[in-house]
Amino acid sequence: MSGYLLVDNPNPYTPQGGYPRRGGYKPSGTCIVHTTEGNWTAGVNSLTNLVRTRTDYGCYHQACDWQDIVKYYPWEWECWQDSETNPWAVGISAACRTTDWATMPADIREGYYRNMGRMAADFVSYMRTTYGVTVPLVRITGAQARAGVPGFAAHGDSGLHRSDPGVQFDWAKFFNYTRQALGSPAIAPQSTTPKEPFTVAQYDAIIEKLNKLDKTTYNTWAACWTGGTNVDGTKFDYGILPIVAESQRRDAIAQAQIKGLVGAIAALAKGETLDEAKLIAGVQAAAEAGVKAGLENGAVTVDINVAGGK
C-alpha cells in the first residue's frame, strides 16, 4: 500500500491522475490553491467520496478540512486539478466554498489554514529535497503558473472560469502557517494605517526644543539633527531634519506634478486643446505652489490650465 488514497484505490470510472506525467514533465514548483466548493460542514470526507466515484475529471494531490488532511496522489504524479497547468503543477485544496472563509467559526477557519499550510510545506520540502528547487512563499500570477514558475497561484487566476480559493482567502495567514510548518517563525501582520507626513510644524517644534537645551547638550546633538560639526569634532554633512524635509519637499513636488498631469489628461479627454508650453509651465508652477501644502498635510490640489479651459 502506497499511502495515497487514489493510488491504492483508483477511481474505477474515471482516473483522476496518472504517472508518469504527460509530455515528460516533472513538478516545476508551481502549486495551485483551490477550494472544493462543497460546504465546509461536510468536510474532506465528502470530497473523498466524490473523487473516488466521479465520472468526470477533478481532483487534487492533497486536500483538507479543519481536522484532517487526505493525500490522493504523490507530488510526482500528474493530477487533474487545473487544466491549464496539470503536466507540471500540483494542486492542494480546502474542502469548503469560497464564501465560507468569512462565515465559518474562527477556530474552524484557523484549522483550515493550519492544514493548508502543512500541505504547502510538504510540497515545498519535497521540491527542495527531490529537485533542489526553492518554492518561494509568494502568490504568483496565472501567467506565471502557466509558465511553470515556482510559487502558489489561485485556481481562479490560472484556471478557466474559476474563482477559488476566493477573494476572502487570507494569503498572508496561509503563508504564515506554511512557515510554521517548515519550522520558521511567522511574520507579523503589517499595519495598513498610513503614517502622517513629517510636517513643517513638527520640524520647527524640534528645532525649538533643540534651541532650549543648555549649550553643552545643544552642541553635542545639534549637528546630528541639523548638520554641521559637534563640539567633539563629529561632522554631519546634512543632518537628519534637512534630509527628511528635502525628501518631503521632493515628494510634494512629484505628487503635484502627477496630479497636474492627470488633470491635463482629463482635460484632453474632454476634447480640449493641449498647449505643451502652457502645460509644462503649469505643472511646474503647480508643483512649486504645492510644496508647502504637501509638507504641511500631504494634500495637494492642482489645477492645470490648457487651452479652452482647465
C-alpha positions as CSV (number, residue, x, y, z in Angstrom):
1,M,0.0,0.0,0.0
2,S,1.4,3.4,-1.0
3,G,-0.5,5.5,1.5
4,Y,-2.1,7.6,-1.3
5,L,-5.8,7.0,-1.4
6,L,-6.4,7.1,-5.2
7,V,-3.2,5.2,-5.9
8,D,-4.2,2.4,-3.6
9,N,-7.9,2.6,-4.6
10,P,-8.2,4.1,-8.1
11,N,-11.5,5.6,-9.3
12,P,-12.9,2.7,-11.3
13,Y,-14.8,5.1,-13.6
14,T,-12.5,8.0,-14.5
15,P,-8.9,8.0,-13.3
16,Q,-8.1,11.3,-11.6
17,G,-4.4,11.2,-12.1
18,G,-1.5,9.3,-13.7
19,Y,2.2,8.6,-13.7
20,P,4.4,9.5,-15.4
21,R,3.3,13.0,-16.2
22,R,2.4,13.7,-19.8
23,G,5.0,15.3,-22.1
24,G,7.9,14.2,-19.9
25,Y,7.2,16.9,-17.4
26,K,8.3,16.9,-13.8
27,P,6.9,19.1,-11.0
28,S,8.2,22.6,-11.6
29,G,7.4,24.1,-8.2
30,T,4.1,25.5,-9.2
31,C,1.3,24.9,-6.7
32,I,-2.4,25.7,-7.5
33,V,-4.5,26.6,-4.4
34,H,-8.2,25.5,-4.6
35,T,-11.4,25.3,-2.7
36,T,-13.7,22.3,-3.5
37,E,-16.9,24.3,-3.4
38,G,-18.5,21.9,-1.0
39,N,-20.0,23.2,2.2
40,W,-17.3,23.2,5.0
41,T,-19.6,21.3,7.4
42,A,-19.3,18.2,5.1
43,G,-15.5,18.2,5.5
44,V,-13.0,16.4,3.4
45,N,-14.8,13.0,3.7
46,S,-17.4,14.3,1.3
47,L,-14.7,15.2,-1.2
48,T,-13.2,11.8,-0.9
49,N,-16.5,10.1,-1.7
50,L,-16.8,12.3,-4.8
51,V,-13.3,11.8,-6.2
52,R,-13.4,8.0,-5.7
53,T,-16.6,7.7,-7.9
54,R,-17.0,10.7,-10.1
55,T,-17.2,10.1,-13.9
56,D,-15.7,13.5,-14.9
57,Y,-12.3,14.9,-14.1
58,G,-11.4,16.9,-11.0
59,C,-9.1,16.1,-8.1
60,Y,-6.1,17.3,-6.1
61,H,-2.8,15.9,-4.8
62,Q,-3.9,16.7,-1.2
63,A,-7.0,18.2,0.4
64,C,-8.0,19.1,3.9
65,D,-10.7,20.3,6.2
66,W,-10.1,21.8,9.7
67,Q,-9.2,18.4,11.2
68,D,-7.8,16.1,8.6
69,I,-5.5,16.0,5.5
70,V,-6.1,13.4,2.8
71,K,-3.3,12.5,0.3
72,Y,-4.8,11.4,-3.0
73,Y,-1.7,11.3,-5.2
74,P,2.1,11.7,-4.7
75,W,3.5,15.1,-5.8
76,E,5.4,13.3,-8.6
77,W,2.2,12.2,-10.2
78,E,0.1,14.3,-12.6
79,C,-3.4,15.0,-11.2
80,W,-6.4,16.5,-13.0
81,Q,-6.6,19.6,-10.8
82,D,-6.2,22.5,-13.2
83,S,-6.4,22.0,-17.0
84,E,-4.0,24.8,-17.7
85,T,-1.1,23.6,-15.6
86,N,-1.6,19.8,-14.9
87,P,1.6,18.5,-16.5
88,W,4.0,20.5,-14.3
89,A,1.9,21.8,-11.3
90,V,0.4,20.3,-8.2
91,G,-2.9,21.1,-6.5
92,I,-3.9,21.5,-2.9
93,S,-7.4,22.2,-1.8
94,A,-9.6,23.2,1.2
95,A,-12.8,21.3,1.4
96,C,-15.0,24.4,1.6
97,R,-16.6,27.1,-0.5
98,T,-15.0,30.4,-1.4
99,T,-17.7,32.1,0.6
100,D,-17.1,30.0,3.7
101,W,-14.0,31.8,4.7
102,A,-16.0,34.8,6.1
103,T,-18.7,32.7,7.7
104,M,-17.2,29.6,9.3
105,P,-16.4,29.8,13.0
106,A,-13.0,31.3,13.8
107,D,-11.5,28.1,15.3
108,I,-12.6,26.1,12.2
109,R,-11.1,28.7,9.9
110,E,-7.8,28.5,11.7
111,G,-7.8,24.7,11.4
112,Y,-8.3,25.0,7.7
113,Y,-5.4,27.5,7.3
114,R,-3.2,25.4,9.6
115,N,-3.7,22.3,7.4
116,M,-3.4,24.2,4.2
117,G,0.0,25.4,5.5
118,R,1.0,21.8,6.3
119,M,0.2,20.6,2.8
120,A,2.1,23.5,1.2
121,A,5.1,22.9,3.5
122,D,5.1,19.3,2.5
123,F,5.3,20.3,-1.2
124,V,8.0,22.9,-0.5
125,S,10.1,20.3,1.3
126,Y,9.6,17.8,-1.4
127,M,10.7,20.2,-4.2
128,R,13.8,21.2,-2.2
129,T,14.9,17.6,-1.3
130,T,14.0,16.0,-4.6
131,Y,14.8,18.6,-7.2
132,G,16.8,21.3,-5.3
133,V,14.1,23.8,-6.2
134,T,13.2,26.5,-3.8
135,V,9.5,27.2,-3.9
136,P,9.0,30.8,-2.5
137,L,6.1,31.5,-0.3
138,V,4.6,34.0,-2.6
139,R,1.4,34.3,-4.7
140,I,2.2,34.1,-8.4
141,T,0.0,35.1,-11.3
142,G,-1.9,32.8,-13.6
143,A,0.5,33.6,-16.4
144,Q,3.4,32.6,-14.2
145,A,1.7,29.4,-13.2
146,R,1.1,28.5,-16.8
147,A,4.8,29.2,-17.4
148,G,5.8,26.8,-14.6
149,V,7.2,29.4,-12.2
150,P,7.7,28.1,-8.6
151,G,5.2,29.6,-6.2
152,F,1.5,29.5,-5.3
153,A,-1.3,30.6,-7.6
154,A,-5.0,30.8,-7.1
155,H,-7.0,28.4,-9.2
156,G,-9.1,31.5,-10.1
157,D,-6.0,33.1,-11.6
158,S,-4.8,30.1,-13.5
159,G,-7.9,28.0,-14.3
160,L,-10.6,28.7,-16.8
161,H,-13.8,30.2,-15.4
162,R,-12.8,29.7,-11.8
163,S,-12.7,31.9,-8.8
164,D,-11.3,29.7,-5.9
165,P,-10.0,30.0,-3.3
166,G,-11.9,33.3,-3.4
167,V,-11.2,36.9,-2.6
168,Q,-11.6,36.3,1.1
169,F,-8.8,33.8,1.2
170,D,-6.1,35.1,3.6
171,W,-2.9,34.5,1.7
172,A,-0.8,36.0,4.5
173,K,-2.2,33.7,7.1
174,F,-1.8,30.7,4.7
175,F,1.9,31.5,4.2
176,N,2.5,32.1,7.9
177,Y,1.1,28.7,8.7
178,T,3.3,27.3,5.9
179,R,6.4,29.0,7.5
180,Q,5.5,27.5,10.9
181,A,5.1,24.0,9.4
182,L,8.5,24.5,7.8
183,G,10.0,25.4,11.2
184,S,10.3,29.1,10.5
185,P,8.8,32.0,12.6
186,A,5.6,33.6,11.3
187,I,5.8,37.2,10.0
188,A,3.7,39.7,12.0
189,P,0.9,41.3,10.0
190,Q,2.0,44.7,8.7
191,S,-0.1,47.7,9.6
192,T,-2.1,49.2,6.7
193,T,-2.6,52.5,8.6
194,P,-0.8,55.3,6.7
195,K,1.7,57.3,8.8
196,E,1.2,61.1,9.0
197,P,3.8,63.0,7.0
198,F,6.6,64.8,8.7
199,T,5.4,68.4,8.6
200,V,7.0,71.9,8.8
201,A,5.3,72.4,12.2
202,Q,7.0,69.2,13.5
203,Y,10.3,70.4,12.1
204,D,10.0,73.8,13.8
205,A,9.0,72.2,17.1
206,I,12.1,70.0,17.2
207,I,14.3,73.0,16.3
208,E,12.7,74.9,19.1
209,K,13.4,72.2,21.6
210,L,17.0,72.0,20.5
211,N,17.4,75.7,21.0
212,K,16.1,75.4,24.5
213,L,18.8,72.9,25.5
214,D,21.8,74.1,27.5
215,K,24.7,75.0,25.4
216,T,26.8,71.8,26.0
217,T,23.9,69.5,25.3
218,Y,22.9,71.5,22.2
219,N,26.4,71.5,20.8
220,T,26.6,67.7,21.4
221,W,23.4,66.9,19.4
222,A,22.6,69.8,17.1
223,A,24.8,68.8,14.2
224,C,23.3,65.4,14.2
225,W,19.9,66.9,13.7
226,T,20.6,70.0,11.6
227,G,24.1,69.3,10.0
228,G,27.5,70.7,10.9
229,T,30.2,69.7,13.4
230,N,29.6,68.9,17.0
231,V,32.0,70.1,19.8
232,D,33.6,66.7,19.7
233,G,34.6,67.1,16.1
234,T,32.0,64.7,14.7
235,K,30.8,66.0,11.3
236,F,27.4,65.6,9.8
237,D,27.2,66.9,6.2
238,Y,23.4,67.1,6.2
239,G,21.7,66.2,9.4
240,I,18.5,64.2,9.9
241,L,16.0,67.1,9.7
242,P,17.2,68.6,6.5
243,I,17.2,65.2,4.8
244,V,13.7,64.5,5.9
245,A,12.5,67.9,4.9
246,E,14.1,67.7,1.5
247,S,12.6,64.2,1.0
248,Q,9.1,65.6,1.8
249,R,9.6,68.6,-0.5
250,R,10.6,66.4,-3.4
251,D,7.7,64.1,-2.7
252,A,5.3,67.0,-2.7
253,I,6.6,68.2,-6.0
254,A,6.2,64.8,-7.5
255,Q,2.7,64.5,-6.3
256,A,1.8,67.9,-7.6
257,Q,3.2,67.1,-11.0
258,I,1.4,63.8,-11.2
259,K,-1.9,65.3,-10.2
260,G,-1.3,68.1,-12.7
261,L,-0.6,65.7,-15.5
262,V,-3.7,63.7,-14.6
263,G,-5.8,66.9,-14.7
264,A,-4.3,67.8,-18.1
265,I,-5.1,64.3,-19.5
266,A,-8.6,64.5,-18.2
267,A,-9.0,67.9,-20.0
268,L,-7.7,66.4,-23.2
269,A,-10.2,63.5,-22.9
270,K,-12.9,66.1,-22.9
271,G,-11.7,67.4,-26.3
272,E,-9.8,70.5,-25.1
273,T,-6.6,71.5,-26.9
274,L,-3.2,70.9,-25.5
275,D,-0.7,73.7,-25.4
276,E,2.5,72.0,-24.5
277,A,4.4,75.1,-23.3
278,K,1.5,76.1,-21.0
279,L,1.2,72.5,-19.7
280,I,4.9,72.4,-18.7
281,A,4.7,75.8,-17.2
282,G,1.5,74.9,-15.4
283,V,2.9,71.7,-14.0
284,Q,6.0,73.4,-12.7
285,A,4.0,76.2,-11.2
286,A,1.6,73.8,-9.6
287,A,4.5,71.8,-8.1
288,E,6.1,74.9,-6.6
289,A,2.8,76.1,-5.2
290,G,2.1,72.7,-3.8
291,V,5.4,72.2,-1.9
292,K,4.3,74.0,1.3
293,A,0.9,72.4,1.3
294,G,2.5,69.0,0.7
295,L,4.8,69.4,3.7
296,E,2.1,70.6,5.9
297,N,-0.5,67.9,5.4
298,G,0.4,65.8,2.4
299,A,-2.5,67.0,0.4
300,V,-2.0,69.0,-2.8
301,T,-4.8,70.1,-5.1
302,V,-3.7,71.3,-8.5
303,D,-5.4,72.9,-11.5
304,I,-3.6,72.9,-14.8
305,N,-4.7,75.3,-17.5
306,V,-4.9,74.1,-21.0
307,A,-6.3,76.0,-24.0
308,G,-10.0,76.0,-23.8
309,G,-10.3,75.6,-20.1
310,K,-8.9,73.7,-17.1
